[in-house]
Amino acid sequence: MPIFPRPIPVLTALTLAACALGGCSSVNQKLSAGMADTIPAWAGGLPADAPPRAGTPEYDKFMQERERKRLMPAAERGDDAKPAAPAQNATH
């Protein structure tokens, strides 16, 4: 049976590696929310017309404006109430 000469340094190294790996998950969770907004749309990021993220002041303003437009009659809404494009007849 082989005798392992230094179990404490090996266990310490494994413990530090496990803590470092566990720390990566919490850092990535916090960074991913901010980094997702900086990715351009052509690379798979948010499109320019995407609504703001929930929980921000911009989101509250967006939702108030959306509710205001919802309560308006359709004729007064402006550009948002465009008629649907005429359907093109498909050739089968």
Protein Blocks (a to p, Z undefined) as FASTA:
>chain_A
ZZdfblmlmmmmmmmmmmmmmmmmmmmmmmmmmmmmmpcfknopacfklccdehiaklmm
mmmmmmmmmmpcfklnommlcccdddddddZZ
